[in-house]
Amino acid sequence: MKFKHKKEATVVEPPMEKPKWKVGDIVAINFLGDFRVCKIIELKRNPLHEERWVYRVVEISSNVIIPYVGVDGSEKFANIIEEIIDDSIEEIIDDSKE
């Protein structure tokens, strides 16, 4: 006599909220209390807290990559403050290269 196995119930988790910013956006971040202008180069789930997004950014003036940038204080050392959408971004980039 064969027994049918019941399928285990799968837990469906609610989807994460849509991220505020996308790859390629220019943002202002607070990195250890210092203001920096960066470009987002990657977006992924935070491996420690899967319900949050974490960004990888590159600083425009020095090309330094900052791997874990959070939002609204979600990360300890670096968080996005705001998106820079003003036409003055070209001036900021030019000034940072001098």
Biopython code that builds the backbone (N, CA, C, O; Angstrom):
import numpy as np
from Bio.PDB.StructureBuilder import StructureBuilder

atoms = [
    (1, "MET", "N", (0.831, -1.171, 0.000)),
    (1, "MET", "CA", (0.000, 0.000, 0.000)),
    (1, "MET", "C", (0.883, 1.244, 0.000)),
    (1, "MET", "O", (1.772, 1.376, 0.841)),
    (2, "LYS", "N", (0.640, 2.152, -0.937)),
    (2, "LYS", "CA", (1.432, 3.362, -1.044)),
    (2, "LYS", "C", (0.692, 4.524, -0.391)),
    (2, "LYS", "O", (-0.527, 4.655, -0.500)),
    (3, "PHE", "N", (1.461, 5.351, 0.281)),
    (3, "PHE", "CA", (0.889, 6.533, 0.917)),
    (3, "PHE", "C", (1.273, 7.769, 0.121)),
    (3, "PHE", "O", (2.400, 7.896, -0.358)),
    (4, "LYS", "N", (0.349, 8.644, -0.006)),
    (4, "LYS", "CA", (0.641, 9.916, -0.659)),
    (4, "LYS", "C", (1.207, 10.882, 0.373)),
    (4, "LYS", "O", (0.659, 11.049, 1.462)),
    (5, "HIS", "N", (2.299, 11.503, 0.009)),
    (5, "HIS", "CA", (2.904, 12.480, 0.918)),
    (5, "HIS", "C", (2.260, 13.839, 0.696)),
    (5, "HIS", "O", (2.059, 14.285, -0.433)),
    (6, "LYS", "N", (1.951, 14.465, 1.789)),
    (6, "LYS", "CA", (1.410, 15.816, 1.674)),
    (6, "LYS", "C", (2.544, 16.775, 1.343)),
    (6, "LYS", "O", (3.651, 16.659, 1.868)),
    (7, "LYS", "N", (2.248, 17.711, 0.473)),
    (7, "LYS", "CA", (3.246, 18.726, 0.155)),
    (7, "LYS", "C", (3.354, 19.682, 1.335)),
    (7, "LYS", "O", (2.357, 20.058, 1.952)),
    (8, "GLU", "N", (4.578, 20.059, 1.626)),
    (8, "GLU", "CA", (4.777, 21.012, 2.706)),
    (8, "GLU", "C", (4.285, 22.380, 2.265)),
    (8, "GLU", "O", (4.457, 22.783, 1.114)),
    (9, "ALA", "N", (3.683, 23.069, 3.185)),
    (9, "ALA", "CA", (3.188, 24.408, 2.877)),
    (9, "ALA", "C", (4.373, 25.353, 2.707)),
    (9, "ALA", "O", (5.297, 25.374, 3.521)),
    (10, "THR", "N", (4.325, 26.114, 1.658)),
    (10, "THR", "CA", (5.386, 27.086, 1.440)),
    (10, "THR", "C", (4.936, 28.428, 1.982)),
    (10, "THR", "O", (3.802, 28.858, 1.772)),
    (11, "VAL", "N", (5.835, 29.066, 2.672)),
    (11, "VAL", "CA", (5.544, 30.369, 3.254)),
    (11, "VAL", "C", (5.845, 31.428, 2.203)),
    (11, "VAL", "O", (6.967, 31.515, 1.703)),
    (12, "VAL", "N", (4.865, 32.211, 1.881)),
    (12, "VAL", "CA", (5.041, 33.272, 0.899)),
    (12, "VAL", "C", (5.287, 34.577, 1.650)),
    (12, "VAL", "O", (4.419, 35.084, 2.361)),
    (13, "GLU", "N", (6.489, 35.099, 1.471)),
    (13, "GLU", "CA", (6.827, 36.345, 2.135)),
    (13, "GLU", "C", (6.387, 37.513, 1.263)),
    (13, "GLU", "O", (6.437, 37.424, 0.036)),
    (14, "PRO", "N", (5.959, 38.602, 1.885)),
    (14, "PRO", "CA", (5.572, 39.755, 1.076)),
    (14, "PRO", "C", (6.795, 40.327, 0.356)),
    (14, "PRO", "O", (7.898, 40.303, 0.901)),
    (15, "PRO", "N", (6.609, 40.838, -0.857)),
    (15, "PRO", "CA", (7.752, 41.377, -1.590)),
    (15, "PRO", "C", (8.323, 42.611, -0.900)),
    (15, "PRO", "O", (7.612, 43.347, -0.216)),
    (16, "MET", "N", (9.612, 42.817, -1.096)),
    (16, "MET", "CA", (10.249, 44.002, -0.533)),
    (16, "MET", "C", (9.718, 45.239, -1.232)),
    (16, "MET", "O", (9.279, 45.185, -2.381)),
    (17, "GLU", "N", (9.768, 46.355, -0.517)),
    (17, "GLU", "CA", (9.365, 47.613, -1.127)),
    (17, "GLU", "C", (10.300, 47.937, -2.283)),
    (17, "GLU", "O", (11.471, 47.556, -2.279)),
    (18, "LYS", "N", (9.776, 48.633, -3.255)),
    (18, "LYS", "CA", (10.579, 49.054, -4.398)),
    (18, "LYS", "C", (11.683, 49.995, -3.906)),
    (18, "LYS", "O", (11.413, 50.875, -3.089)),
    (19, "PRO", "N", (12.915, 49.827, -4.385)),
    (19, "PRO", "CA", (14.000, 50.703, -3.917)),
    (19, "PRO", "C", (13.766, 52.151, -4.333)),
    (19, "PRO", "O", (13.158, 52.426, -5.368)),
    (20, "LYS", "N", (14.261, 53.072, -3.504)),
    (20, "LYS", "CA", (14.072, 54.495, -3.777)),
    (20, "LYS", "C", (14.879, 54.964, -4.979)),
    (20, "LYS", "O", (14.425, 55.816, -5.742)),
    (21, "TRP", "N", (16.068, 54.412, -5.147)),
    (21, "TRP", "CA", (16.952, 54.851, -6.222)),
    (21, "TRP", "C", (17.337, 53.674, -7.093)),
    (21, "TRP", "O", (17.228, 52.521, -6.674)),
    (22, "LYS", "N", (17.792, 53.961, -8.314)),
    (22, "LYS", "CA", (18.177, 52.897, -9.237)),
    (22, "LYS", "C", (19.637, 53.068, -9.653)),
    (22, "LYS", "O", (20.250, 54.106, -9.403)),
    (23, "VAL", "N", (20.176, 52.043, -10.286)),
    (23, "VAL", "CA", (21.567, 52.068, -10.750)),
    (23, "VAL", "C", (21.738, 53.223, -11.732)),
    (23, "VAL", "O", (20.922, 53.418, -12.633)),
    (24, "GLY", "N", (22.810, 53.980, -11.540)),
    (24, "GLY", "CA", (23.094, 55.125, -12.395)),
    (24, "GLY", "C", (22.714, 56.454, -11.790)),
    (24, "GLY", "O", (23.165, 57.496, -12.263)),
    (25, "ASP", "N", (21.880, 56.443, -10.735)),
    (25, "ASP", "CA", (21.491, 57.696, -10.090)),
    (25, "ASP", "C", (22.679, 58.303, -9.345)),
    (25, "ASP", "O", (23.514, 57.590, -8.790)),
    (26, "ILE", "N", (22.734, 59.633, -9.347)),
    (26, "ILE", "CA", (23.742, 60.360, -8.583)),
    (26, "ILE", "C", (23.090, 60.746, -7.265)),
    (26, "ILE", "O", (22.022, 61.358, -7.249)),
    (27, "VAL", "N", (23.739, 60.384, -6.149)),
    (27, "VAL", "CA", (23.165, 60.618, -4.827)),
    (27, "VAL", "C", (24.195, 61.251, -3.899)),
    (27, "VAL", "O", (25.403, 61.155, -4.114)),
    (28, "ALA", "N", (23.681, 61.893, -2.870)),
    (28, "ALA", "CA", (24.528, 62.407, -1.799)),
    (28, "ALA", "C", (24.461, 61.403, -0.662)),
    (28, "ALA", "O", (23.375, 60.960, -0.288)),
    (29, "ILE", "N", (25.614, 61.040, -0.106)),
    (29, "ILE", "CA", (25.628, 60.084, 1.008)),
    (29, "ILE", "C", (26.356, 60.678, 2.200)),
    (29, "ILE", "O", (27.162, 61.598, 2.064)),
    (30, "ASN", "N", (26.060, 60.143, 3.349)),
    (30, "ASN", "CA", (26.759, 60.476, 4.578)),
    (30, "ASN", "C", (27.630, 59.272, 4.901)),
    (30, "ASN", "O", (27.120, 58.215, 5.271)),
    (31, "PHE", "N", (28.940, 59.427, 4.762)),
    (31, "PHE", "CA", (29.873, 58.337, 5.030)),
    (31, "PHE", "C", (30.722, 58.723, 6.234)),
    (31, "PHE", "O", (31.611, 59.569, 6.135)),
    (32, "LEU", "N", (30.437, 58.094, 7.374)),
    (32, "LEU", "CA", (31.134, 58.386, 8.630)),
    (32, "LEU", "C", (31.107, 59.872, 8.959)),
    (32, "LEU", "O", (32.109, 60.439, 9.397)),
    (33, "GLY", "N", (29.949, 60.500, 8.744)),
    (33, "GLY", "CA", (29.783, 61.909, 9.069)),
    (33, "GLY", "C", (30.279, 62.868, 8.004)),
    (33, "GLY", "O", (30.205, 64.084, 8.184)),
    (34, "ASP", "N", (30.782, 62.341, 6.899)),
    (34, "ASP", "CA", (31.311, 63.171, 5.819)),
    (34, "ASP", "C", (30.366, 63.103, 4.621)),
    (34, "ASP", "O", (29.911, 62.020, 4.251)),
    (35, "PHE", "N", (30.071, 64.249, 4.015)),
    (35, "PHE", "CA", (29.186, 64.338, 2.856)),
    (35, "PHE", "C", (29.963, 63.972, 1.598)),
    (35, "PHE", "O", (31.054, 64.496, 1.375)),
    (36, "ARG", "N", (29.414, 63.074, 0.766)),
    (36, "ARG", "CA", (30.065, 62.675, -0.481)),
    (36, "ARG", "C", (29.038, 62.558, -1.592)),
    (36, "ARG", "O", (27.886, 62.198, -1.350)),
    (37, "VAL", "N", (29.464, 62.864, -2.818)),
    (37, "VAL", "CA", (28.614, 62.722, -3.995)),
    (37, "VAL", "C", (29.042, 61.452, -4.715)),
    (37, "VAL", "O", (30.211, 61.292, -5.067)),
    (38, "CYS", "N", (28.089, 60.548, -4.932)),
    (38, "CYS", "CA", (28.408, 59.234, -5.481)),
    (38, "CYS", "C", (27.410, 58.835, -6.558)),
    (38, "CYS", "O", (26.320, 59.395, -6.667)),
    (39, "LYS", "N", (27.819, 57.846, -7.352)),
    (39, "LYS", "CA", (26.958, 57.257, -8.374)),
    (39, "LYS", "C", (26.675, 55.817, -7.962)),
    (39, "LYS", "O", (27.591, 55.086, -7.585)),
    (40, "ILE", "N", (25.408, 55.410, -8.033)),
    (40, "ILE", "CA", (25.026, 54.042, -7.676)),
    (40, "ILE", "C", (25.452, 53.100, -8.798)),
    (40, "ILE", "O", (25.118, 53.316, -9.963)),
    (41, "ILE", "N", (26.197, 52.048, -8.434)),
    (41, "ILE", "CA", (26.668, 51.090, -9.440)),
    (41, "ILE", "C", (26.055, 49.700, -9.266)),
    (41, "ILE", "O", (26.141, 48.867, -10.168)),
    (42, "GLU", "N", (25.426, 49.445, -8.095)),
    (42, "GLU", "CA", (24.819, 48.127, -7.877)),
    (42, "GLU", "C", (23.747, 48.237, -6.802)),
    (42, "GLU", "O", (23.844, 49.055, -5.888)),
    (43, "LEU", "N", (22.736, 47.407, -6.927)),
    (43, "LEU", "CA", (21.639, 47.336, -5.969)),
    (43, "LEU", "C", (21.392, 45.866, -5.663)),
    (43, "LEU", "O", (21.253, 45.053, -6.576)),
    (44, "LYS", "N", (21.338, 45.522, -4.373)),
    (44, "LYS", "CA", (21.084, 44.126, -4.004)),
    (44, "LYS", "C", (20.434, 44.069, -2.628)),
    (44, "LYS", "O", (20.368, 45.066, -1.909)),
    (45, "ARG", "N", (19.961, 42.886, -2.283)),
    (45, "ARG", "CA", (19.417, 42.682, -0.940)),
    (45, "ARG", "C", (20.562, 42.642, 0.062)),
    (45, "ARG", "O", (21.639, 42.116, -0.219)),
    (46, "ASN", "N", (20.308, 43.201, 1.220)),
    (46, "ASN", "CA", (21.301, 43.170, 2.282)),
    (46, "ASN", "C", (21.433, 41.725, 2.771)),
    (46, "ASN", "O", (20.446, 41.145, 3.223)),
    (47, "PRO", "N", (22.629, 41.131, 2.691)),
    (47, "PRO", "CA", (22.781, 39.722, 3.088)),
    (47, "PRO", "C", (22.512, 39.476, 4.571)),
    (47, "PRO", "O", (22.183, 38.354, 4.955)),
    (48, "LEU", "N", (22.644, 40.496, 5.405)),
    (48, "LEU", "CA", (22.391, 40.317, 6.835)),
    (48, "LEU", "C", (20.934, 40.569, 7.200)),
    (48, "LEU", "O", (20.411, 39.965, 8.137)),
    (49, "HIS", "N", (20.282, 41.457, 6.465)),
    (49, "HIS", "CA", (18.881, 41.803, 6.715)),
    (49, "HIS", "C", (18.167, 41.760, 5.382)),
    (49, "HIS", "O", (18.120, 42.764, 4.671)),
    (50, "GLU", "N", (17.618, 40.628, 5.036)),
    (50, "GLU", "CA", (17.076, 40.433, 3.694)),
    (50, "GLU", "C", (15.873, 41.297, 3.372)),
    (50, "GLU", "O", (15.460, 41.362, 2.214)),
    (51, "GLU", "N", (15.300, 41.961, 4.363)),
    (51, "GLU", "CA", (14.153, 42.804, 4.079)),
    (51, "GLU", "C", (14.567, 44.222, 3.680)),
    (51, "GLU", "O", (13.707, 45.084, 3.495)),
    (52, "ARG", "N", (15.871, 44.475, 3.545)),
    (52, "ARG", "CA", (16.356, 45.811, 3.192)),
    (52, "ARG", "C", (17.245, 45.769, 1.964)),
    (52, "ARG", "O", (17.919, 44.774, 1.697)),
    (53, "TRP", "N", (17.234, 46.871, 1.218)),
    (53, "TRP", "CA", (18.127, 47.040, 0.075)),
    (53, "TRP", "C", (19.443, 47.625, 0.546)),
    (53, "TRP", "O", (19.491, 48.370, 1.525)),
    (54, "VAL", "N", (20.502, 47.285, -0.151)),
    (54, "VAL", "CA", (21.800, 47.896, 0.097)),
    (54, "VAL", "C", (22.380, 48.278, -1.263)),
    (54, "VAL", "O", (22.230, 47.552, -2.245)),
    (55, "TYR", "N", (23.034, 49.413, -1.300)),
    (55, "TYR", "CA", (23.582, 49.934, -2.544)),
    (55, "TYR", "C", (25.102, 49.857, -2.524)),
    (55, "TYR", "O", (25.730, 49.875, -1.465)),
    (56, "ARG", "N", (25.673, 49.771, -3.705)),
    (56, "ARG", "CA", (27.121, 49.877, -3.877)),
    (56, "ARG", "C", (27.326, 51.128, -4.730)),
    (56, "ARG", "O", (26.732, 51.261, -5.800)),
    (57, "VAL", "N", (28.165, 52.037, -4.253)),
    (57, "VAL", "CA", (28.342, 53.309, -4.944)),
    (57, "VAL", "C", (29.819, 53.569, -5.205)),
    (57, "VAL", "O", (30.695, 52.976, -4.576)),
    (58, "VAL", "N", (30.071, 54.470, -6.145)),
    (58, "VAL", "CA", (31.433, 54.909, -6.405)),
    (58, "VAL", "C", (31.451, 56.423, -6.220)),
    (58, "VAL", "O", (30.614, 57.137, -6.773)),
    (59, "GLU", "N", (32.408, 56.900, -5.440)),
    (59, "GLU", "CA", (32.525, 58.338, -5.208)),
    (59, "GLU", "C", (33.004, 59.004, -6.493)),
    (59, "GLU", "O", (33.968, 58.547, -7.107)),
    (60, "ILE", "N", (32.343, 60.068, -6.897)),
    (60, "ILE", "CA", (32.639, 60.709, -8.173)),
    (60, "ILE", "C", (34.018, 61.360, -8.180)),
    (60, "ILE", "O", (34.726, 61.281, -9.184)),
    (61, "SER", "N", (34.411, 61.995, -7.091)),
    (61, "SER", "CA", (35.676, 62.738, -7.091)),
    (61, "SER", "C", (36.909, 61.845, -7.037)),
    (61, "SER", "O", (37.948, 62.201, -7.592)),
    (62, "SER", "N", (36.813, 60.695, -6.380)),
    (62, "SER", "CA", (38.014, 59.874, -6.188)),
    (62, "SER", "C", (37.907, 58.461, -6.760)),
    (62, "SER", "O", (38.884, 57.714, -6.721)),
    (63, "ASN", "N", (36.750, 58.079, -7.286)),
    (63, "ASN", "CA", (36.507, 56.725, -7.805)),
    (63, "ASN", "C", (36.666, 55.641, -6.744)),
    (63, "ASN", "O", (36.962, 54.492, -7.072)),
    (64, "VAL", "N", (36.474, 55.995, -5.487)),
    (64, "VAL", "CA", (36.510, 55.024, -4.395)),
    (64, "VAL", "C", (35.157, 54.340, -4.317)),
    (64, "VAL", "O", (34.119, 55.002, -4.319)),
    (65, "ILE", "N", (35.166, 53.009, -4.249)),
    (65, "ILE", "CA", (33.928, 52.240, -4.154)),
    (65, "ILE", "C", (33.559, 52.043, -2.689)),
    (65, "ILE", "O", (34.390, 51.634, -1.878)),
    (66, "ILE", "N", (32.310, 52.337, -2.363)),
    (66, "ILE", "CA", (31.784, 52.116, -1.017)),
    (66, "ILE", "C", (30.746, 51.003, -1.149)),
    (66, "ILE", "O", (29.691, 51.217, -1.746)),
    (67, "PRO", "N", (31.028, 49.814, -0.598)),
    (67, "PRO", "CA", (30.219, 48.633, -0.906)),
    (67, "PRO", "C", (28.851, 48.540, -0.242)),
    (67, "PRO", "O", (27.924, 48.031, -0.872)),
    (68, "TYR", "N", (28.674, 48.995, 0.975)),
    (68, "TYR", "CA", (27.398, 48.852, 1.665)),
    (68, "TYR", "C", (26.874, 50.223, 2.072)),
    (68, "TYR", "O", (27.299, 50.798, 3.074)),
    (69, "VAL", "N", (25.944, 50.730, 1.274)),
    (69, "VAL", "CA", (25.328, 52.020, 1.568)),
    (69, "VAL", "C", (23.844, 51.774, 1.762)),
    (69, "VAL", "O", (23.176, 51.210, 0.895)),
    (70, "GLY", "N", (23.339, 52.201, 2.902)),
    (70, "GLY", "CA", (21.936, 51.976, 3.220)),
    (70, "GLY", "C", (21.082, 53.207, 2.973)),
    (70, "GLY", "O", (21.516, 54.185, 2.364)),
    (71, "VAL", "N", (19.860, 53.128, 3.464)),
    (71, "VAL", "CA", (18.892, 54.212, 3.335)),
    (71, "VAL", "C", (18.252, 54.455, 4.698)),
    (71, "VAL", "O", (17.947, 53.508, 5.423)),
    (72, "ASP", "N", (18.053, 55.713, 5.041)),
    (72, "ASP", "CA", (17.359, 56.083, 6.280)),
    (72, "ASP", "C", (17.996, 55.468, 7.521)),
    (72, "ASP", "O", (17.294, 55.016, 8.425)),
    (73, "GLY", "N", (19.321, 55.453, 7.565)),
    (73, "GLY", "CA", (20.016, 54.957, 8.748)),
    (73, "GLY", "C", (20.072, 53.447, 8.875)),
    (73, "GLY", "O", (20.374, 52.938, 9.954)),
    (74, "SER", "N", (19.789, 52.711, 7.799)),
    (74, "SER", "CA", (19.777, 51.252, 7.893)),
    (74, "SER", "C", (21.180, 50.650, 7.993)),
    (74, "SER", "O", (21.337, 49.539, 8.498)),
    (75, "GLU", "N", (22.177, 51.353, 7.529)),
    (75, "GLU", "CA", (23.556, 50.873, 7.636)),
    (75, "GLU", "C", (24.308, 51.729, 8.654)),
    (75, "GLU", "O", (23.977, 52.895, 8.868)),
    (76, "LYS", "N", (25.313, 51.138, 9.268)),
    (76, "LYS", "CA", (26.032, 51.804, 10.350)),
    (76, "LYS", "C", (26.932, 52.936, 9.863)),
    (76, "LYS", "O", (27.010, 53.975, 10.520)),
    (77, "PHE", "N", (27.613, 52.763, 8.731)),
    (77, "PHE", "CA", (28.651, 53.708, 8.334)),
    (77, "PHE", "C", (28.289, 54.624, 7.169)),
    (77, "PHE", "O", (28.813, 55.735, 7.083)),
    (78, "ALA", "N", (27.410, 54.189, 6.275)),
    (78, "ALA", "CA", (27.105, 54.989, 5.088)),
    (78, "ALA", "C", (25.628, 54.869, 4.719)),
    (78, "ALA", "O", (25.078, 53.770, 4.644)),
    (79, "ASN", "N", (24.995, 56.031, 4.490)),
    (79, "ASN", "CA", (23.587, 56.061, 4.117)),
    (79, "ASN", "C", (23.336, 57.159, 3.098)),
    (79, "ASN", "O", (23.961, 58.219, 3.141)),
    (80, "ILE", "N", (22.415, 56.894, 2.183)),
    (80, "ILE", "CA", (22.043, 57.879, 1.177)),
    (80, "ILE", "C", (21.202, 58.963, 1.842)),
    (80, "ILE", "O", (20.260, 58.679, 2.581)),
    (81, "ILE", "N", (21.566, 60.211, 1.561)),
    (81, "ILE", "CA", (20.829, 61.348, 2.104)),
    (81, "ILE", "C", (19.747, 61.781, 1.120)),
    (81, "ILE", "O", (18.583, 61.927, 1.492)),
    (82, "GLU", "N", (20.141, 61.988, -0.143)),
    (82, "GLU", "CA", (19.195, 62.444, -1.157)),
    (82, "GLU", "C", (19.755, 62.215, -2.545)),
    (82, "GLU", "O", (20.955, 62.004, -2.725)),
    (83, "GLU", "N", (18.863, 62.260, -3.520)),
    (83, "GLU", "CA", (19.266, 62.154, -4.917)),
    (83, "GLU", "C", (19.577, 63.541, -5.434)),
    (83, "GLU", "O", (18.891, 64.507, -5.098)),
    (84, "ILE", "N", (20.611, 63.640, -6.252)),
    (84, "ILE", "CA", (20.971, 64.919, -6.852)),
    (84, "ILE", "C", (20.447, 64.903, -8.280)),
    (84, "ILE", "O", (20.947, 64.167, -9.130)),
    (85, "ILE", "N", (19.432, 65.727, -8.533)),
    (85, "ILE", "CA", (18.836, 65.748, -9.864)),
    (85, "ILE", "C", (18.942, 67.123, -10.497)),
    (85, "ILE", "O", (18.398, 67.369, -11.574)),
    (86, "ASP", "N", (19.633, 67.997, -9.831)),
    (86, "ASP", "CA", (19.792, 69.356, -10.335)),
    (86, "ASP", "C", (20.790, 69.374, -11.492)),
    (86, "ASP", "O", (21.642, 68.491, -11.590)),
    (87, "ASP", "N", (20.689, 70.361, -12.356)),
    (87, "ASP", "CA", (21.646, 70.505, -13.461)),
    (87, "ASP", "C", (23.050, 70.826, -12.964)),
    (87, "ASP", "O", (24.010, 70.747, -13.731)),
    (88, "SER", "N", (23.179, 71.184, -11.704)),
    (88, "SER", "CA", (24.483, 71.554, -11.161)),
    (88, "SER", "C", (25.396, 70.351, -10.948)),
    (88, "SER", "O", (26.530, 70.526, -10.503)),
    (89, "ILE", "N", (24.940, 69.132, -11.252)),
    (89, "ILE", "CA", (25.783, 67.950, -11.054)),
    (89, "ILE", "C", (27.054, 68.031, -11.880)),
    (89, "ILE", "O", (28.110, 67.584, -11.433)),
    (90, "GLU", "N", (26.967, 68.597, -13.083)),
    (90, "GLU", "CA", (28.164, 68.741, -13.909)),
    (90, "GLU", "C", (29.189, 69.635, -13.216)),
    (90, "GLU", "O", (30.391, 69.374, -13.282)),
    (91, "GLU", "N", (28.718, 70.683, -12.556)),
    (91, "GLU", "CA", (29.621, 71.566, -11.807)),
    (91, "GLU", "C", (30.253, 70.837, -10.648)),
    (91, "GLU", "O", (31.444, 71.000, -10.384)),
    (92, "ILE", "N", (29.457, 70.022, -9.940)),
    (92, "ILE", "CA", (30.001, 69.269, -8.812)),
    (92, "ILE", "C", (31.071, 68.287, -9.295)),
    (92, "ILE", "O", (32.120, 68.152, -8.664)),
    (93, "ILE", "N", (30.809, 67.604, -10.409)),
    (93, "ILE", "CA", (31.774, 66.645, -10.929)),
    (93, "ILE", "C", (33.054, 67.370, -11.365)),
    (93, "ILE", "O", (34.155, 66.907, -11.068)),
    (94, "ASP", "N", (32.918, 68.500, -12.065)),
    (94, "ASP", "CA", (34.089, 69.252, -12.499)),
    (94, "ASP", "C", (34.905, 69.773, -11.327)),
    (94, "ASP", "O", (36.134, 69.704, -11.349)),
    (95, "ASP", "N", (34.228, 70.299, -10.293)),
    (95, "ASP", "CA", (34.915, 70.811, -9.123)),
    (95, "ASP", "C", (35.635, 69.712, -8.365)),
    (95, "ASP", "O", (36.709, 69.940, -7.807)),
    (96, "SER", "N", (35.049, 68.512, -8.339)),
    (96, "SER", "CA", (35.654, 67.413, -7.579)),
    (96, "SER", "C", (36.897, 66.861, -8.261)),
    (96, "SER", "O", (37.739, 66.243, -7.610)),
    (97, "LYS", "N", (37.019, 67.080, -9.584)),
    (97, "LYS", "CA", (38.190, 66.563, -10.299)),
    (97, "LYS", "C", (39.368, 67.502, -10.241)),
    (97, "LYS", "O", (40.481, 67.107, -10.587)),
    (98, "GLU", "N", (39.160, 68.734, -9.813)),
    (98, "GLU", "CA", (40.249, 69.717, -9.759)),
    (98, "GLU", "C", (41.090, 69.558, -8.523)),
    (98, "GLU", "O", (42.047, 70.307, -8.326)),
]
sb = StructureBuilder()
sb.init_structure("model")
sb.init_model(0)
sb.init_chain("A")
sb.init_seg("    ")
for serial, (resi, resn, name, xyz) in enumerate(atoms, 1):
    if name == "N":
        sb.init_residue(resn, " ", resi, " ")
    sb.init_atom(name, np.array(xyz, "f"), 0.0, 1.0, " ", f" {name:<3s}", serial, name[0])
structure = sb.get_structure()
